[in-house]
Amino acid sequence: MLAVRCAQKQAQNMTLRIRRLRNETSQTSRIWHLRQVQNVMEQWVRRNPLTLPATLLGLQLAITVGFKLYKIKTGGAQDEQIVPSPSKTLLPKLSPEETASCPYPPDAYPGTRDVESPYGSLRVYEWGPENGRKVLLVHGISNPCIALGAVAHGLADKGCRVMMFDLPGRGYSDTPVPTPHSNRLYTTTILLALTSSPLSWTGNGETFSLIGYSLGGGIVVNFTSYFPFLVSSLVLLAPAGLVRQSRITLMNKILYNTGLINETTLEKIVIGRMRREELPARPTKLKKKPSIGTAIGEEMPKEREEDIPTPPSLSHTRPNITISGIIPWQLDNHPGYIKSFMSSIRYGPITGQHADWQRIAKRLAAQNASMEERTQKEGLQNGKVLVIAGHKDAIIVEDELVADATEILGENSVRFEFVDAGHDLPVSKSKEILGFISAFWEESSSTPRS
Protein backbone atom coordinates (compact mmCIF):
# COMPACT_ATOMS: atom_id res chain seq x y z
CA MET A 1 0.00 0.00 0.00
CA LEU A 2 2.85 2.36 0.83
CA ALA A 3 4.37 1.87 -2.63
CA VAL A 4 1.02 2.58 -4.27
CA ARG A 5 0.54 5.77 -2.24
CA CYS A 6 4.07 6.91 -3.17
CA ALA A 7 3.34 6.24 -6.82
CA GLN A 8 0.08 8.18 -6.61
CA LYS A 9 1.84 11.09 -4.94
CA GLN A 10 4.55 11.11 -7.60
CA ALA A 11 1.91 11.02 -10.36
CA GLN A 12 -0.03 13.88 -8.77
CA ASN A 13 3.14 15.92 -8.41
CA MET A 14 4.01 15.34 -12.05
CA THR A 15 0.51 16.18 -13.24
CA LEU A 16 0.60 19.45 -11.30
CA ARG A 17 3.93 20.41 -12.85
CA ILE A 18 2.71 19.58 -16.37
CA ARG A 19 -0.37 21.79 -15.82
CA ARG A 20 1.87 24.62 -14.67
CA LEU A 21 4.07 24.06 -17.70
CA ARG A 22 1.05 24.38 -20.01
CA ASN A 23 0.02 27.65 -18.39
CA GLU A 24 3.44 29.27 -18.46
CA THR A 25 4.14 31.73 -21.25
CA SER A 26 7.73 32.76 -20.69
CA GLN A 27 10.54 30.67 -22.15
CA THR A 28 12.51 30.67 -18.89
CA SER A 29 9.55 29.38 -16.87
CA ARG A 30 8.74 26.67 -19.39
CA ILE A 31 12.30 25.37 -19.42
CA TRP A 32 12.40 25.45 -15.61
CA HIS A 33 9.20 23.39 -15.34
CA LEU A 34 10.42 20.94 -17.99
CA ARG A 35 13.51 20.32 -15.93
CA GLN A 36 11.45 19.91 -12.77
CA VAL A 37 9.35 17.21 -14.49
CA GLN A 38 12.55 15.50 -15.60
CA ASN A 39 13.85 15.60 -12.03
CA VAL A 40 10.69 13.90 -10.77
CA MET A 41 11.16 11.17 -13.37
CA GLU A 42 14.81 10.66 -12.42
CA GLN A 43 13.87 10.34 -8.74
CA TRP A 44 11.28 7.73 -9.65
CA VAL A 45 13.87 5.75 -11.64
CA ARG A 46 16.27 5.75 -8.69
CA ARG A 47 13.63 4.71 -6.16
CA ASN A 48 11.83 2.19 -8.35
CA PRO A 49 14.43 0.72 -10.71
CA LEU A 50 12.59 -2.60 -11.13
CA THR A 51 8.96 -1.44 -11.15
CA LEU A 52 9.01 1.55 -13.47
CA PRO A 53 5.81 1.33 -15.53
CA ALA A 54 6.11 1.48 -19.28
CA THR A 55 3.83 4.51 -19.30
CA LEU A 56 6.24 6.49 -17.17
CA LEU A 57 9.15 5.43 -19.38
CA GLY A 58 7.20 6.68 -22.36
CA LEU A 59 6.50 9.94 -20.55
CA GLN A 60 10.21 10.38 -19.88
CA LEU A 61 10.91 9.89 -23.57
CA ALA A 62 8.15 12.33 -24.52
CA ILE A 63 9.49 14.97 -22.14
CA THR A 64 13.06 14.57 -23.42
CA VAL A 65 12.00 14.78 -27.05
CA GLY A 66 9.61 17.64 -26.31
CA PHE A 67 12.33 19.60 -24.56
CA LYS A 68 14.67 19.19 -27.52
CA LEU A 69 11.96 20.15 -30.02
CA TYR A 70 11.08 23.19 -27.92
CA LYS A 71 14.70 24.32 -27.96
CA ILE A 72 14.83 23.90 -31.74
CA LYS A 73 11.59 25.85 -32.19
CA THR A 74 12.77 28.72 -30.02
CA GLY A 75 16.29 28.73 -31.46
CA GLY A 76 17.70 27.76 -28.10
CA ALA A 77 20.75 25.84 -29.30
CA GLN A 78 23.13 24.77 -26.57
CA ASP A 79 25.84 27.36 -26.07
CA GLU A 80 29.38 26.31 -26.89
CA GLN A 81 31.64 26.31 -23.89
CA ILE A 82 34.98 25.00 -22.67
CA VAL A 83 35.07 22.75 -19.61
CA PRO A 84 38.48 23.35 -17.99
CA SER A 85 40.87 20.53 -17.16
CA PRO A 86 42.52 19.86 -13.78
CA SER A 87 45.40 22.13 -14.82
CA LYS A 88 43.02 25.03 -14.16
CA THR A 89 40.58 23.61 -11.61
CA LEU A 90 42.86 21.48 -9.43
CA LEU A 91 46.57 22.27 -9.71
CA PRO A 92 46.33 25.92 -8.55
CA LYS A 93 44.92 24.65 -5.24
CA LEU A 94 47.70 22.13 -4.58
CA SER A 95 51.07 22.47 -2.92
CA PRO A 96 54.16 21.29 -4.82
CA GLU A 97 54.17 18.10 -2.77
CA GLU A 98 50.49 17.42 -3.47
CA THR A 99 51.00 18.12 -7.16
CA ALA A 100 53.89 15.66 -7.33
CA SER A 101 51.76 12.98 -5.65
CA CYS A 102 48.93 13.16 -8.22
CA PRO A 103 48.30 9.85 -10.01
CA TYR A 104 49.09 11.77 -13.21
CA PRO A 105 51.66 14.46 -12.29
CA PRO A 106 51.75 17.41 -14.69
CA ASP A 107 55.52 16.96 -15.16
CA ALA A 108 55.32 13.26 -16.00
CA TYR A 109 57.03 13.83 -19.35
CA PRO A 110 59.56 16.27 -20.81
CA GLY A 111 58.73 19.04 -23.23
CA THR A 112 55.41 20.02 -21.67
CA ARG A 113 53.31 22.68 -23.38
CA ASP A 114 49.67 23.74 -23.30
CA VAL A 115 48.33 24.76 -26.69
CA GLU A 116 45.43 27.22 -26.62
CA SER A 117 42.77 27.02 -29.35
CA PRO A 118 39.03 27.60 -29.87
CA TYR A 119 38.59 24.06 -28.51
CA GLY A 120 40.29 24.88 -25.23
CA SER A 121 43.76 24.05 -23.98
CA LEU A 122 45.56 20.95 -25.30
CA ARG A 123 48.31 19.28 -23.25
CA VAL A 124 51.27 18.22 -25.43
CA TYR A 125 54.61 16.54 -24.63
CA GLU A 126 57.59 16.38 -26.97
CA TRP A 127 61.12 15.15 -26.37
CA GLY A 128 64.00 13.19 -27.88
CA PRO A 129 66.80 14.05 -30.33
CA GLU A 130 65.77 16.86 -32.67
CA ASN A 131 67.19 15.03 -35.69
CA GLY A 132 65.63 11.67 -34.82
CA ARG A 133 62.73 9.91 -36.52
CA LYS A 134 59.62 11.88 -35.63
CA VAL A 135 56.88 9.77 -34.03
CA LEU A 136 53.42 10.92 -32.91
CA LEU A 137 51.50 8.65 -30.51
CA VAL A 138 47.71 8.86 -29.96
CA HIS A 139 46.12 7.15 -26.95
CA GLY A 140 42.77 5.42 -26.34
CA ILE A 141 39.37 6.33 -24.96
CA SER A 142 39.72 6.01 -21.17
CA ASN A 143 43.24 6.97 -20.10
CA PRO A 144 45.30 9.99 -21.19
CA CYS A 145 48.60 9.65 -23.02
CA ILE A 146 50.27 8.15 -19.95
CA ALA A 147 49.00 4.79 -21.27
CA LEU A 148 51.60 5.09 -24.05
CA GLY A 149 54.34 6.42 -21.79
CA ALA A 150 56.44 3.25 -21.75
CA VAL A 151 56.32 2.94 -25.56
CA ALA A 152 57.14 6.65 -26.03
CA HIS A 153 60.12 6.50 -23.65
CA GLY A 154 61.39 3.36 -25.37
CA LEU A 155 61.28 5.07 -28.76
CA ALA A 156 63.00 8.20 -27.43
CA ASP A 157 65.72 6.01 -25.90
CA LYS A 158 66.26 4.56 -29.39
CA GLY A 159 66.83 8.03 -30.83
CA CYS A 160 63.32 9.05 -31.90
CA ARG A 161 61.76 12.48 -31.48
CA VAL A 162 58.44 11.61 -29.86
CA MET A 163 55.27 13.62 -29.34
CA MET A 164 52.08 12.68 -27.54
CA PHE A 165 49.15 14.62 -26.19
CA ASP A 166 46.02 14.23 -24.09
CA LEU A 167 42.91 13.99 -26.23
CA PRO A 168 40.18 16.55 -25.42
CA GLY A 169 38.61 15.83 -22.05
CA ARG A 170 41.41 13.55 -20.87
CA GLY A 171 44.28 14.29 -18.53
CA TYR A 172 45.18 17.97 -18.72
CA SER A 173 43.28 18.86 -21.91
CA ASP A 174 40.06 20.88 -21.80
CA THR A 175 36.68 19.64 -23.07
CA PRO A 176 34.80 21.53 -25.80
CA VAL A 177 31.03 21.03 -25.46
CA PRO A 178 28.75 20.29 -27.17
CA THR A 179 31.34 19.73 -29.94
CA PRO A 180 31.06 16.11 -31.15
CA HIS A 181 34.25 14.17 -30.42
CA SER A 182 34.48 12.89 -33.98
CA ASN A 183 37.24 12.57 -36.55
CA ARG A 184 36.88 16.27 -37.36
CA LEU A 185 37.78 17.32 -33.82
CA TYR A 186 40.54 14.72 -33.56
CA THR A 187 42.13 15.73 -36.88
CA THR A 188 42.15 19.35 -35.72
CA THR A 189 43.70 18.25 -32.43
CA ILE A 190 46.53 16.42 -34.21
CA LEU A 191 47.25 19.43 -36.41
CA LEU A 192 47.25 21.74 -33.36
CA ALA A 193 49.81 19.51 -31.64
CA LEU A 194 52.03 19.28 -34.73
CA THR A 195 52.02 22.97 -35.58
CA SER A 196 52.77 23.96 -31.98
CA SER A 197 56.16 22.22 -32.12
CA PRO A 198 59.36 24.30 -32.27
CA LEU A 199 60.46 21.82 -34.97
CA SER A 200 58.99 21.33 -38.41
CA TRP A 201 56.87 18.19 -38.53
CA THR A 202 54.96 18.89 -41.73
CA GLY A 203 56.78 21.50 -43.83
CA ASN A 204 59.51 21.22 -46.47
CA GLY A 205 58.83 17.57 -47.18
CA GLU A 206 58.95 16.58 -43.50
CA THR A 207 56.98 13.48 -42.54
CA PHE A 208 56.44 11.51 -39.36
CA SER A 209 55.43 8.07 -38.11
CA LEU A 210 52.02 7.57 -36.49
CA ILE A 211 51.20 5.15 -33.69
CA GLY A 212 47.59 4.83 -32.54
CA TYR A 213 46.21 2.76 -29.69
CA SER A 214 42.57 1.62 -29.43
CA LEU A 215 40.42 4.71 -30.17
CA GLY A 216 43.68 6.36 -31.19
CA GLY A 217 44.07 3.65 -33.83
CA GLY A 218 40.85 4.72 -35.47
CA ILE A 219 41.92 8.37 -35.20
CA VAL A 220 45.31 7.88 -36.90
CA VAL A 221 43.81 5.72 -39.67
CA ASN A 222 41.41 8.53 -40.49
CA PHE A 223 44.21 11.11 -40.38
CA THR A 224 46.47 9.04 -42.62
CA SER A 225 43.69 8.46 -45.14
CA TYR A 226 43.29 12.23 -45.65
CA PHE A 227 46.92 13.33 -45.21
CA PRO A 228 48.84 10.46 -46.81
CA PHE A 229 51.95 12.45 -47.72
CA LEU A 230 52.53 13.53 -44.13
CA VAL A 231 52.76 9.98 -42.75
CA SER A 232 55.79 7.78 -43.39
CA SER A 233 54.78 4.80 -41.24
CA LEU A 234 51.51 3.67 -39.67
CA VAL A 235 51.50 1.43 -36.58
CA LEU A 236 48.21 0.37 -34.97
CA LEU A 237 47.93 -1.08 -31.46
CA ALA A 238 44.62 -2.92 -30.94
CA PRO A 239 42.95 -0.38 -33.23
CA ALA A 240 39.31 0.65 -33.16
CA GLY A 241 37.51 1.45 -36.38
CA LEU A 242 36.58 -2.01 -37.65
CA VAL A 243 34.75 -3.22 -34.53
CA ARG A 244 31.75 -5.08 -35.87
CA GLN A 245 28.31 -3.59 -35.21
CA SER A 246 27.10 -7.04 -34.16
CA ARG A 247 29.38 -6.73 -31.13
CA ILE A 248 27.66 -3.61 -29.80
CA THR A 249 24.89 -4.53 -27.40
CA LEU A 250 21.36 -3.26 -27.93
CA MET A 251 21.44 -1.63 -24.49
CA ASN A 252 24.54 0.38 -25.38
CA LYS A 253 22.99 1.46 -28.67
CA ILE A 254 19.95 2.69 -26.76
CA LEU A 255 21.90 4.40 -23.99
CA TYR A 256 24.44 6.19 -26.15
CA ASN A 257 22.59 6.92 -29.37
CA THR A 258 18.86 7.53 -28.96
CA GLY A 259 18.60 10.16 -26.21
CA LEU A 260 16.10 7.94 -24.39
CA ILE A 261 17.66 8.86 -21.04
CA ASN A 262 18.31 12.40 -19.86
CA GLU A 263 21.99 13.32 -20.33
CA THR A 264 22.60 14.09 -16.66
CA THR A 265 21.12 10.75 -15.64
CA LEU A 266 23.14 8.93 -18.28
CA GLU A 267 26.35 10.58 -17.07
CA LYS A 268 25.64 9.31 -13.56
CA ILE A 269 25.02 5.79 -14.90
CA VAL A 270 28.28 5.77 -16.86
CA ILE A 271 30.24 7.18 -13.92
CA GLY A 272 28.86 4.39 -11.75
CA ARG A 273 29.98 1.78 -14.26
CA MET A 274 33.44 3.33 -14.45
CA ARG A 275 33.72 3.43 -10.66
CA ARG A 276 33.27 -0.33 -10.62
CA GLU A 277 36.34 -0.64 -12.85
CA GLU A 278 38.68 1.19 -10.47
CA LEU A 279 40.39 -2.07 -9.47
CA PRO A 280 42.61 -3.87 -12.00
CA ALA A 281 40.51 -5.79 -14.47
CA ARG A 282 40.14 -9.51 -13.93
CA PRO A 283 40.95 -11.80 -16.86
CA THR A 284 37.85 -11.90 -19.01
CA LYS A 285 36.50 -14.50 -21.35
CA LEU A 286 35.83 -13.34 -24.87
CA LYS A 287 32.20 -12.34 -24.87
CA LYS A 288 30.02 -12.37 -27.93
CA LYS A 289 28.97 -8.80 -27.22
CA PRO A 290 31.30 -7.02 -24.76
CA SER A 291 29.71 -3.89 -23.36
CA ILE A 292 31.06 -0.36 -23.32
CA GLY A 293 31.85 -1.06 -19.69
CA THR A 294 34.23 -3.75 -20.91
CA ALA A 295 36.10 -1.13 -22.93
CA ILE A 296 36.68 0.86 -19.75
CA GLY A 297 38.19 -2.04 -17.84
CA GLU A 298 40.16 -3.45 -20.76
CA GLU A 299 42.56 -0.49 -20.80
CA MET A 300 43.53 -1.44 -17.24
CA PRO A 301 46.25 -4.02 -16.53
CA LYS A 302 45.02 -7.57 -16.01
CA GLU A 303 47.00 -7.76 -12.79
CA ARG A 304 48.13 -5.21 -10.26
CA GLU A 305 51.24 -3.47 -11.52
CA GLU A 306 53.02 -4.07 -8.21
CA ASP A 307 52.58 -7.82 -8.82
CA ILE A 308 54.27 -7.69 -12.25
CA PRO A 309 57.91 -8.91 -11.93
CA THR A 310 59.23 -6.04 -14.07
CA PRO A 311 56.51 -3.37 -14.16
CA PRO A 312 56.71 -0.94 -17.07
CA SER A 313 58.16 2.51 -16.48
CA LEU A 314 55.43 4.83 -17.69
CA SER A 315 57.46 7.92 -16.79
CA HIS A 316 61.19 8.40 -16.33
CA THR A 317 60.51 11.62 -14.44
CA ARG A 318 58.04 9.95 -12.06
CA PRO A 319 58.99 6.24 -12.14
CA ASN A 320 56.53 5.25 -9.42
CA ILE A 321 53.33 6.29 -11.18
CA THR A 322 50.97 3.58 -12.42
CA ILE A 323 47.99 3.44 -14.74
CA SER A 324 45.57 2.05 -12.15
CA GLY A 325 44.54 5.31 -10.48
CA ILE A 326 44.17 7.48 -13.58
CA ILE A 327 40.49 6.85 -14.42
CA PRO A 328 39.17 7.55 -10.88
CA TRP A 329 41.44 10.60 -10.70
CA GLN A 330 39.89 11.94 -13.90
CA LEU A 331 36.37 11.18 -12.65
CA ASP A 332 37.09 13.11 -9.45
CA ASN A 333 38.97 16.06 -10.91
CA HIS A 334 38.12 16.55 -14.59
CA PRO A 335 34.54 17.84 -14.96
CA GLY A 336 34.68 17.33 -18.72
CA TYR A 337 36.04 13.79 -18.69
CA ILE A 338 32.76 11.91 -18.70
CA LYS A 339 31.33 14.25 -21.37
CA SER A 340 34.29 13.54 -23.66
CA PHE A 341 34.13 9.82 -23.00
CA MET A 342 30.44 9.64 -23.91
CA SER A 343 30.89 11.85 -26.96
CA SER A 344 33.73 9.61 -28.16
CA ILE A 345 31.46 6.58 -27.83
CA ARG A 346 28.78 8.32 -29.86
CA TYR A 347 30.84 10.02 -32.55
CA GLY A 348 34.36 8.60 -32.42
CA PRO A 349 35.95 6.24 -34.98
CA ILE A 350 35.08 3.00 -33.20
CA THR A 351 32.96 1.21 -35.80
CA GLY A 352 32.14 1.64 -39.47
CA GLN A 353 35.42 3.26 -40.52
CA HIS A 354 35.88 1.05 -43.58
CA ALA A 355 36.08 4.02 -45.96
CA ASP A 356 39.21 5.31 -44.18
CA TRP A 357 40.88 1.90 -44.42
CA GLN A 358 39.91 1.65 -48.09
CA ARG A 359 41.57 4.98 -48.90
CA ILE A 360 44.77 3.71 -47.32
CA ALA A 361 44.41 0.40 -49.17
CA LYS A 362 44.14 2.23 -52.49
CA ARG A 363 47.29 4.19 -51.71
CA LEU A 364 49.22 1.05 -50.72
CA ALA A 365 48.05 -0.84 -53.80
CA ALA A 366 49.40 1.94 -56.04
CA GLN A 367 52.64 2.07 -54.06
CA ASN A 368 53.24 -1.68 -54.19
CA ALA A 369 52.41 -1.86 -57.90
CA SER A 370 54.87 0.88 -58.84
CA MET A 371 58.63 0.56 -59.13
CA GLU A 372 59.18 4.31 -59.24
CA GLU A 373 61.48 5.59 -56.52
CA ARG A 374 59.27 8.63 -55.93
CA THR A 375 56.21 6.48 -55.28
CA GLN A 376 58.13 4.27 -52.87
CA LYS A 377 59.51 7.21 -50.92
CA GLU A 378 56.13 8.92 -50.63
CA GLY A 379 54.33 5.77 -49.51
CA LEU A 380 54.15 4.03 -46.16
CA GLN A 381 57.34 2.30 -45.10
CA ASN A 382 57.59 -1.27 -46.41
CA GLY A 383 54.32 -0.72 -48.25
CA LYS A 384 52.47 -2.05 -45.21
CA VAL A 385 50.52 -1.13 -42.11
CA LEU A 386 51.85 -2.73 -38.93
CA VAL A 387 49.08 -4.00 -36.63
CA ILE A 388 49.91 -5.23 -33.12
CA ALA A 389 47.19 -6.69 -30.89
CA GLY A 390 46.61 -9.08 -27.98
CA HIS A 391 45.57 -12.70 -28.18
CA LYS A 392 43.28 -12.17 -25.16
CA ASP A 393 41.70 -8.87 -26.20
CA ALA A 394 37.97 -8.85 -25.41
CA ILE A 395 37.36 -5.73 -27.50
CA ILE A 396 39.53 -6.08 -30.61
CA VAL A 397 39.10 -9.80 -31.29
CA GLU A 398 42.06 -11.39 -33.03
CA ASP A 399 40.23 -13.45 -35.68
CA GLU A 400 37.87 -10.63 -36.62
CA LEU A 401 40.67 -8.05 -36.79
CA VAL A 402 42.80 -10.23 -39.08
CA ALA A 403 39.88 -11.10 -41.35
CA ASP A 404 38.48 -7.58 -41.67
CA ALA A 405 41.79 -5.72 -42.04
CA THR A 406 43.14 -8.25 -44.54
CA GLU A 407 39.97 -8.09 -46.61
CA ILE A 408 40.34 -4.32 -46.98
CA LEU A 409 44.12 -3.85 -47.17
CA GLY A 410 45.12 -7.10 -48.84
CA GLU A 411 47.56 -9.72 -47.54
CA ASN A 412 50.60 -7.91 -48.95
CA SER A 413 49.77 -4.55 -47.36
CA VAL A 414 49.40 -5.45 -43.69
CA ARG A 415 51.54 -7.22 -41.11
CA PHE A 416 50.09 -8.64 -37.91
CA GLU A 417 51.95 -9.24 -34.68
CA PHE A 418 50.32 -10.56 -31.51
CA VAL A 419 51.33 -10.57 -27.86
CA ASP A 420 50.05 -12.60 -24.93
CA ALA A 421 47.88 -9.80 -23.50
CA GLY A 422 44.47 -8.22 -23.55
CA HIS A 423 43.58 -4.68 -24.56
CA ASP A 424 46.10 -3.33 -22.04
CA LEU A 425 49.10 -4.28 -24.22
CA PRO A 426 50.87 -0.86 -24.34
CA VAL A 427 51.23 -1.05 -20.57
CA SER A 428 51.75 -4.76 -20.01
CA LYS A 429 53.77 -5.60 -23.15
CA SER A 430 55.60 -2.40 -24.05
CA LYS A 431 58.96 -4.14 -24.57
CA GLU A 432 57.50 -6.61 -27.07
CA ILE A 433 55.74 -3.80 -28.89
CA LEU A 434 58.97 -1.81 -29.14
CA GLY A 435 60.70 -4.88 -30.54
CA PHE A 436 58.07 -5.33 -33.26
CA ILE A 437 58.17 -1.65 -34.21
CA SER A 438 61.98 -1.51 -34.33
CA ALA A 439 62.19 -4.64 -36.49
CA PHE A 440 59.55 -3.25 -38.85
CA TRP A 441 61.32 0.08 -39.25
CA GLU A 442 64.72 -1.54 -39.78
CA GLU A 443 63.58 -3.52 -42.80
CA SER A 444 65.13 -2.32 -46.02
CA SER A 445 62.29 -2.85 -48.49
CA SER A 446 61.91 0.94 -48.68
CA THR A 447 63.82 3.89 -47.32
CA PRO A 448 62.15 5.65 -44.39
CA ARG A 449 61.58 9.33 -44.95
CA SER A 450 61.92 10.51 -41.37
C-alpha positions, 0 to 999 in steps of 0.5 A: 500500500505504501508503494502505491501511495508513493506512486500516486503522490509522484503522479499527482506531483508530475501532473501538477507540474505539467499543468503549470508548464502548459500555463506558463508563457515565458521561455525561462519558466517553461524550461524550468518546469520541464527540468522539474518534471525530468527531475521527478522522473529521475527520482522515480527511476532511482527509487523504483528501478525494477517497477518503473511502468512502461507509461512512465518510461514513455513519458520520460521519452516524450518529455526529453523529445519535447524539450529538444523540439522546444529548444529547436523551435525557439532557437535555443541551441546549446551554447558552446563552452569550454570545460576546464581541465585539472590544470586550471581547476585542481593544480592551482589549489595544490602544494608542490608536494600534493602536485607531485603525488597526483596519479598523473603528475603534470611533469610526468614527461619532458617538453610540456606545453599547453596549446590554446585554441578555440577548442580549449587548452591541449596538453602536449609533450615532446622530447628526444633528439631533434634530428631523430625519426619523428613519431606521434602517438595517440592514446585510447578512450579512457586513459590519457597519453600516460598509457603510451608512456612506456612505448614513447620512452622506449622510442626516445631512448632509441633516438626518436623524437616523440610527441604525444598529447592528451585527447580533449577531455582527458588528462590535462586537456580541456573539453569543448562542449557540445562539440562532437568528439568525432574525426573532425575534432581529432584531426584538428587536435593532431594538427594543433599539436604538430604545428605547436612544435618548435620543430617542423613536422609537416613543412619542407617535405617533412613526414612523421610516423604515427602510432595509434592505440585503441580509439587512437588507432581509429583516429590515426587511420582517419588522419592518414587516409586524408593526409597520406603524404605527411605519414611515413609509417603507420602502426596500430595497437589494438585499433578501433575502427573495424569493430563489428556492429554485431558486437555492440549490445542493444542496451549500449545502442539505446543508452548512447545513441537515442537520447532515451535517457536524460543526459545528466542521468546517463552521465551518472550511470556511466560514472557508476559503471566506471567506478566499478572498474577502479580495481585492475581488471580480472581476466575476461573471457571473450564475450560475444557482445562485450559492453562499453563497460568492458572497454573501460576495464580493458585499458587497465592491466590484467594484474596489479602493476606491483605484482608484475615482476618487471613493471613498465616505467610509464614515466622516467621523471616519475617512475613510481606512477601507475595506470591504475589510479588514472580513471578515478582521478579523472572522474574526481577532478576533470569535470569534462572527462565523462562528457568527452568519454560519452561523446567519443562513444557516440561520434568517435571512430570506433565502428564503421570506418571502412572508408578510411581503411579503403583509402589507405588500401588504395594508396598502398596498392598503387605504391606496391604496384609501382617501381618508381622511386618517388612512389616508394619514398612517398608511400608508407614504409615497407608498403604495409601497415603494422598492426599489433594486438593481444591474443586475449583482447575482449574488445579487438578480437584477433580473428575478426581483426585479421579477417576484416583488415586483410579483406580491406588492405590485402595480404601484402599490405598489412603485417600482424603481430600478436602478444600474450595480452588483452587490450592493455598491451601498451602497458603490459607488453611495451617491450615486445611492442617496441621490438616489433616496431623496431624490427619493422622500421629496420627492414630495407624494403623501402627507405624511411623518410623521417 
